Amino acid sequence: MKNRPHFRPNPYYEDLERMEEAVMSILHNLEMENTKIHENNHKLKKEITFSRNLLSQLLMENTCRKKLVPLKQESKEVHLDCALNQKHLVDFNKKDKDQQRPDPASSGLRKCKRAGIGHTPVRELPEE
């Protein structure tokens, strides 16, 4: 051991090692901060996309509602017209039945078309 020369550390080398550790620590902190910022940026992009889609949906819904109001009014009018037409039809059918008189030719007998002669009794169905 005594024959071995004494190694004396270089003070500049030790300073460089300390500076390297400080720089590497700063680099690590910056990389971690960059990762967090990147993740936050990604989340914000998702929120922006969601907000834009939501805005588009709200605008579309508003447009549909504006178009729906006249259609609802028109539907009510059509239902009223349909109800009136049905009432008139029922009234006309009643008047038509009242105006029809029993015809002696339609007393339940019909000419037999196959034979060409004679009459065939036809059973009348009860009215509903």
MDAnalysis code that builds the backbone (N, CA, C; Angstrom):
import MDAnalysis as mda
import numpy as np

u = mda.Universe.empty(384, n_residues=128, atom_resindex=np.repeat(np.arange(128), 3), trajectory=True)
u.add_TopologyAttr("name", ["N", "CA", "C"] * 128)
u.add_TopologyAttr("resid", np.arange(1, 129))
u.add_TopologyAttr("resname", ["MET", "LYS", "ASN", "ARG", "PRO", "HIS", "PHE", "ARG", "PRO", "ASN", "PRO", "TYR", "TYR", "GLU", "ASP", "LEU", "GLU", "ARG", "MET", "GLU", "GLU", "ALA", "VAL", "MET", "SER", "ILE", "LEU", "HIS", "ASN", "LEU", "GLU", "MET", "GLU", "ASN", "THR", "LYS", "ILE", "HIS", "GLU", "ASN", "ASN", "HIS", "LYS", "LEU", "LYS", "LYS", "GLU", "ILE", "THR", "PHE", "SER", "ARG", "ASN", "LEU", "LEU", "SER", "GLN", "LEU", "LEU", "MET", "GLU", "ASN", "THR", "CYS", "ARG", "LYS", "LYS", "LEU", "VAL", "PRO", "LEU", "LYS", "GLN", "GLU", "SER", "LYS", "GLU", "VAL", "HIS", "LEU", "ASP", "CYS", "ALA", "LEU", "ASN", "GLN", "LYS", "HIS", "LEU", "VAL", "ASP", "PHE", "ASN", "LYS", "LYS", "ASP", "LYS", "ASP", "GLN", "GLN", "ARG", "PRO", "ASP", "PRO", "ALA", "SER", "SER", "GLY", "LEU", "ARG", "LYS", "CYS", "LYS", "ARG", "ALA", "GLY", "ILE", "GLY", "HIS", "THR", "PRO", "VAL", "ARG", "GLU", "LEU", "PRO", "GLU", "GLU"])
u.atoms.positions = np.array([
    [0.790, -1.169, 0.000],
    [0.000, 0.000, 0.000],
    [0.855, 1.263, 0.000],
    [1.949, 1.183, 0.630],
    [2.769, 2.364, 0.693],
    [3.390, 2.679, -0.655],
    [3.533, 1.655, -1.472],
    [4.133, 1.865, -2.775],
    [3.149, 2.498, -3.762],
    [1.962, 2.454, -3.423],
    [0.935, 2.988, -4.310],
    [0.899, 4.510, -4.234],
    [0.796, 5.152, -5.388],
    [0.790, 6.617, -5.333],
    [-0.555, 7.122, -4.790],
    [-0.488, 8.211, -4.139],
    [-1.681, 8.803, -3.557],
    [-2.472, 9.518, -4.650],
    [-3.779, 9.153, -4.743],
    [-4.626, 9.770, -5.754],
    [-5.308, 10.970, -5.116],
    [-5.128, 12.075, -5.719],
    [-5.714, 13.299, -5.219],
    [-6.882, 13.688, -6.125],
    [-8.143, 13.779, -5.604],
    [-9.282, 14.098, -6.460],
    [-9.176, 15.526, -7.002],
    [-9.660, 15.631, -8.221],
    [-9.650, 16.924, -8.891],
    [-10.855, 17.732, -8.407],
    [-10.677, 18.924, -7.865],
    [-11.801, 19.705, -7.350],
    [-12.776, 20.095, -8.472],
    [-12.254, 20.287, -9.672],
    [-13.138, 20.634, -10.792],
    [-14.054, 19.463, -11.164],
    [-13.511, 18.265, -11.040],
    [-14.287, 17.076, -11.347],
    [-15.456, 16.929, -10.367],
    [-15.195, 17.167, -9.095],
    [-16.258, 17.087, -8.087],
    [-17.324, 18.153, -8.333],
    [-16.905, 19.350, -8.717],
    [-17.867, 20.408, -9.037],
    [-18.730, 20.013, -10.239],
    [-18.101, 19.409, -11.230],
    [-18.835, 18.971, -12.413],
    [-19.855, 17.882, -12.065],
    [-19.464, 16.963, -11.185],
    [-20.408, 15.912, -10.769],
    [-21.616, 16.512, -10.053],
    [-21.383, 17.499, -9.166],
    [-22.491, 18.152, -8.464],
    [-23.383, 18.909, -9.443],
    [-22.781, 19.569, -10.398],
    [-23.549, 20.305, -11.394],
    [-24.365, 19.344, -12.269],
    [-23.744, 18.191, -12.596],
    [-24.465, 17.183, -13.393],
    [-25.677, 16.669, -12.620],
    [-25.518, 16.410, -11.317],
    [-26.649, 15.939, -10.500],
    [-27.764, 16.991, -10.467],
    [-27.385, 18.255, -10.317],
    [-28.383, 19.324, -10.274],
    [-29.105, 19.433, -11.622],
    [-28.344, 19.357, -12.713],
    [-28.941, 19.447, -14.050],
    [-29.851, 18.244, -14.301],
    [-29.432, 17.064, -13.914],
    [-30.250, 15.859, -14.109],
    [-31.534, 15.945, -13.268],
    [-31.439, 16.508, -12.058],
    [-32.615, 16.680, -11.222],
    [-33.589, 17.664, -11.877],
    [-33.050, 18.759, -12.386],
    [-33.896, 19.741, -13.084],
    [-34.525, 19.102, -14.319],
    [-33.744, 18.337, -15.072],
    [-34.258, 17.659, -16.266],
    [-35.395, 16.705, -15.896],
    [-35.195, 15.932, -14.835],
    [-36.231, 14.997, -14.390],
    [-37.512, 15.760, -14.012],
    [-37.369, 16.847, -13.252],
    [-38.534, 17.654, -12.858],
    [-39.252, 18.213, -14.091],
    [-38.471, 18.679, -15.076],
    [-39.078, 19.218, -16.298],
    [-39.814, 18.128, -17.089],
    [-39.239, 16.937, -17.138],
    [-39.909, 15.834, -17.832],
    [-41.212, 15.461, -17.145],
    [-41.212, 15.442, -15.804],
    [-42.437, 15.126, -15.058],
    [-43.488, 16.219, -15.295],
    [-43.050, 17.461, -15.263],
    [-43.977, 18.570, -15.505],
    [-44.524, 18.514, -16.935],
    [-43.673, 18.169, -17.883],
    [-44.097, 18.052, -19.278],
    [-45.149, 16.948, -19.421],
    [-44.954, 15.828, -18.736],
    [-45.920, 14.722, -18.781],
    [-47.262, 15.164, -18.211],
    [-47.228, 15.872, -17.065],
    [-48.471, 16.349, -16.465],
    [-49.184, 17.345, -17.383],
    [-48.417, 18.241, -17.988],
    [-48.999, 19.231, -18.888],
    [-49.597, 18.541, -20.113],
    [-48.903, 17.537, -20.626],
    [-49.417, 16.794, -21.782],
    [-50.728, 16.097, -21.435],
    [-50.802, 15.442, -20.256],
    [-52.031, 14.779, -19.825],
    [-53.158, 15.799, -19.634],
    [-52.834, 16.942, -19.026],
    [-53.832, 17.984, -18.820],
    [-54.330, 18.522, -20.163],
    [-53.410, 18.706, -21.104],
    [-53.765, 19.177, -22.439],
    [-54.709, 18.177, -23.113],
    [-54.427, 16.895, -22.965],
    [-55.275, 15.848, -23.555],
    [-56.679, 15.895, -22.940],
    [-56.757, 16.052, -21.607],
    [-58.056, 16.152, -20.943],
    [-58.826, 17.379, -21.426],
    [-58.131, 18.494, -21.576],
    [-58.793, 19.718, -22.054],
    [-59.301, 19.557, -23.480],
    [-58.537, 18.872, -24.328],
    [-58.994, 18.625, -25.699],
    [-60.266, 17.778, -25.690],
    [-60.305, 16.769, -24.795],
    [-61.517, 15.947, -24.679],
    [-62.700, 16.795, -24.246],
    [-62.493, 17.669, -23.258],
    [-63.571, 18.527, -22.780],
    [-64.043, 19.488, -23.866],
    [-63.107, 20.017, -24.645],
    [-63.467, 20.926, -25.735],
    [-64.301, 20.181, -26.769],
    [-63.881, 18.978, -27.104],
    [-64.636, 18.173, -28.070],
    [-66.035, 17.872, -27.534],
    [-66.103, 17.491, -26.265],
    [-67.402, 17.215, -25.648],
    [-68.285, 18.457, -25.680],
    [-67.707, 19.612, -25.332],
    [-68.477, 20.860, -25.319],
    [-68.973, 21.220, -26.713],
    [-68.130, 21.032, -27.711],
    [-68.547, 21.321, -29.084],
    [-69.673, 20.391, -29.517],
    [-69.539, 19.116, -29.177],
    [-70.601, 18.161, -29.521],
    [-71.894, 18.505, -28.785],
    [-71.761, 18.880, -27.526],
    [-72.931, 19.245, -26.744],
    [-73.596, 20.485, -27.333],
    [-72.796, 21.470, -27.713],
    [-73.340, 22.673, -28.329],
    [-74.059, 22.332, -29.632],
    [-73.454, 21.472, -30.437],
    [-74.096, 21.063, -31.687],
    [-75.424, 20.362, -31.416],
    [-75.444, 19.487, -30.422],
    [-76.676, 18.783, -30.082],
    [-77.748, 19.749, -29.588],
    [-77.341, 20.736, -28.771],
    [-78.302, 21.707, -28.271],
    [-78.862, 22.566, -29.400],
    [-78.007, 22.969, -30.319],
    [-78.473, 23.747, -31.461],
    [-79.433, 22.932, -32.324],
    [-79.103, 21.659, -32.530],
    [-79.968, 20.782, -33.312],
    [-81.313, 20.591, -32.608],
    [-81.277, 20.392, -31.303],
    [-82.511, 20.212, -30.536],
    [-83.362, 21.483, -30.597],
    [-82.715, 22.633, -30.488],
    [-83.438, 23.900, -30.567],
    [-84.092, 24.061, -31.937],
    [-83.369, 23.718, -32.986],
    [-83.912, 23.787, -34.344],
    [-85.101, 22.844, -34.492],
    [-84.953, 21.623, -33.967],
    [-86.049, 20.641, -34.050],
    [-87.272, 21.132, -33.284],
    [-87.066, 21.746, -32.123],
    [-88.196, 22.255, -31.353],
    [-88.915, 23.366, -32.113],
    [-88.124, 24.232, -32.769],
    [-88.737, 25.307, -33.545],
    [-89.565, 24.732, -34.694],
    [-89.098, 23.645, -35.293],
    [-89.843, 23.017, -36.379],
    [-91.025, 22.219, -35.851],
    [-90.922, 21.754, -34.607],
    [-91.952, 20.904, -34.028],
    [-93.217, 21.684, -33.661],
    [-93.062, 22.944, -33.281],
    [-94.220, 23.745, -32.858],
    [-95.267, 23.846, -33.976],
    [-94.886, 24.246, -35.208],
    [-95.908, 24.286, -36.266],
    [-96.465, 22.905, -36.600],
    [-95.615, 21.877, -36.505],
    [-96.088, 20.525, -36.801],
    [-97.122, 20.066, -35.773],
    [-96.911, 20.411, -34.505],
    [-97.892, 20.055, -33.484],
    [-99.209, 20.766, -33.747],
    [-99.110, 22.053, -34.114],
    [-100.331, 22.801, -34.416],
    [-101.047, 22.179, -35.608],
    [-100.275, 21.831, -36.628],
    [-100.863, 21.208, -37.819],
    [-101.489, 19.860, -37.465],
    [-100.822, 19.110, -36.591],
    [-101.355, 17.812, -36.174],
    [-102.681, 17.984, -35.439],
    [-102.773, 19.000, -34.587],
    [-104.037, 19.254, -33.884],
    [-105.135, 19.586, -34.882],
    [-104.792, 20.407, -35.865],
    [-105.786, 20.775, -36.878],
    [-106.232, 19.550, -37.678],
    [-105.279, 18.694, -38.024],
    [-105.623, 17.484, -38.779],
    [-106.506, 16.577, -37.942],
    [-106.214, 16.442, -36.644],
    [-107.056, 15.611, -35.767],
    [-108.464, 16.183, -35.680],
    [-108.550, 17.509, -35.567],
    [-109.877, 18.130, -35.521],
    [-110.632, 17.899, -36.827],
    [-109.938, 18.087, -37.944],
    [-110.570, 17.844, -39.247],
    [-111.024, 16.391, -39.370],
    [-110.174, 15.487, -38.916],
    [-110.513, 14.056, -38.987],
    [-111.744, 13.763, -38.131],
    [-111.782, 14.331, -36.936],
    [-112.935, 14.110, -36.054],
    [-114.200, 14.681, -36.680],
    [-114.097, 15.884, -37.264],
    [-115.268, 16.474, -37.923],
    [-115.722, 15.629, -39.110],
    [-114.765, 15.175, -39.904],
    [-115.110, 14.324, -41.054],
    [-115.777, 13.037, -40.603],
    [-115.281, 12.446, -39.527],
    [-115.870, 11.219, -39.016],
    [-117.297, 11.476, -38.517],
    [-117.484, 12.612, -37.844],
    [-118.833, 12.963, -37.364],
    [-119.777, 13.159, -38.554],
    [-119.315, 13.891, -39.573],
    [-120.152, 14.092, -40.762],
    [-120.472, 12.762, -41.441],
    [-119.495, 11.880, -41.503],
    [-119.706, 10.578, -42.122],
    [-120.764, 9.784, -41.364],
    [-120.677, 9.814, -40.041],
    [-121.668, 9.110, -39.224],
    [-123.048, 9.724, -39.457],
    [-123.110, 11.054, -39.484],
    [-124.398, 11.727, -39.730],
    [-124.949, 11.364, -41.104],
    [-124.093, 11.370, -42.119],
    [-124.539, 11.008, -43.466],
    [-125.029, 9.573, -43.531],
    [-124.324, 8.674, -42.850],
    [-124.762, 7.269, -42.831],
    [-126.128, 7.129, -42.163],
    [-126.350, 7.877, -41.090],
    [-127.650, 7.827, -40.413],
    [-128.745, 8.365, -41.334],
    [-128.446, 9.486, -41.983],
    [-129.441, 10.058, -42.903],
    [-129.723, 9.107, -44.057],
    [-128.671, 8.474, -44.551],
    [-128.836, 7.545, -45.670],
    [-129.689, 6.360, -45.248],
    [-129.463, 5.836, -44.052],
    [-130.269, 4.704, -43.563],
    [-131.715, 5.134, -43.346],
    [-131.894, 6.361, -42.846],
    [-133.250, 6.861, -42.624],
    [-133.989, 7.052, -43.944],
    [-133.261, 7.471, -44.976],
    [-133.895, 7.739, -46.263],
    [-134.164, 6.469, -47.067],
    [-133.436, 5.412, -46.764],
    [-133.658, 4.167, -47.515],
    [-134.985, 3.549, -47.075],
    [-135.785, 3.201, -48.057],
    [-137.064, 2.537, -47.774],
    [-136.955, 1.107, -48.264],
    [-137.657, 0.223, -47.611],
    [-137.587, -1.162, -48.091],
    [-138.183, -1.269, -49.493],
    [-137.422, -1.836, -50.378],
    [-137.826, -2.018, -51.783],
    [-138.439, -3.412, -51.921],
    [-139.595, -3.544, -52.563],
    [-140.201, -4.873, -52.680],
    [-139.312, -5.845, -53.446],
    [-138.474, -5.369, -54.343],
    [-137.608, -6.279, -55.110],
    [-136.476, -6.811, -54.250],
    [-136.140, -6.105, -53.200],
    [-135.027, -6.556, -52.360],
    [-135.547, -7.167, -51.072],
    [-136.573, -7.966, -51.152],
    [-137.175, -8.573, -49.967],
    [-136.507, -9.883, -49.592],
    [-135.346, -10.116, -50.060],
    [-134.644, -11.332, -49.675],
    [-134.603, -12.347, -50.792],
    [-135.148, -12.031, -51.955],
    [-135.104, -12.975, -53.065],
    [-134.249, -12.395, -54.178],
    [-133.457, -13.212, -54.776],
    [-132.603, -12.805, -55.882],
    [-132.745, -13.799, -57.010],
    [-132.576, -13.343, -58.219],
    [-132.625, -14.272, -59.349],
    [-131.417, -15.176, -59.300],
    [-131.627, -16.378, -59.582],
    [-130.528, -17.335, -59.640],
    [-129.788, -17.122, -60.947],
    [-128.567, -16.747, -60.878],
    [-127.811, -16.451, -62.093],
    [-127.343, -17.727, -62.781],
    [-127.113, -18.758, -62.014],
    [-126.619, -19.999, -62.628],
    [-127.697, -20.644, -63.504],
    [-128.866, -20.708, -62.925],
    [-129.947, -21.356, -63.662],
    [-130.549, -20.414, -64.686],
    [-130.478, -19.145, -64.410],
    [-131.037, -18.189, -65.333],
    [-132.525, -17.996, -65.135],
    [-133.151, -18.756, -64.246],
    [-134.581, -18.620, -64.021],
    [-134.873, -18.744, -62.536],
    [-135.995, -18.270, -62.158],
    [-136.463, -18.463, -60.797],
    [-135.780, -17.541, -59.795],
    [-136.214, -17.700, -58.580],
    [-135.676, -16.874, -57.508],
    [-135.084, -17.770, -56.439],
    [-133.992, -17.293, -55.836],
    [-133.355, -18.019, -54.744],
    [-133.443, -17.151, -53.497],
    [-133.975, -17.686, -52.414],
    [-134.058, -16.859, -51.202],
    [-132.651, -16.571, -50.644],
    [-132.474, -15.354, -50.211],
    [-131.200, -14.945, -49.608],
    [-131.488, -14.513, -48.190],
    [-130.743, -15.056, -47.290],
    [-130.950, -14.736, -45.893],
    [-130.373, -13.353, -45.602],
    [-131.119, -12.524, -44.967],
    [-130.638, -11.193, -44.627],
    [-129.893, -11.270, -43.300],
    [-128.768, -10.597, -43.240],
    [-127.966, -10.575, -42.002],
    [-128.447, -9.430, -41.102],
    [-128.464, -9.658, -39.825],
    [-128.886, -8.576, -38.915],
    [-127.868, -7.429, -38.981],
    [-128.370, -6.226, -38.854],
    [-127.498, -5.058, -38.877],
    [-126.822, -4.912, -37.527],
    [-125.617, -4.413, -37.574],
    [-124.851, -4.250, -36.331],
    [-124.909, -2.821, -35.882],
])
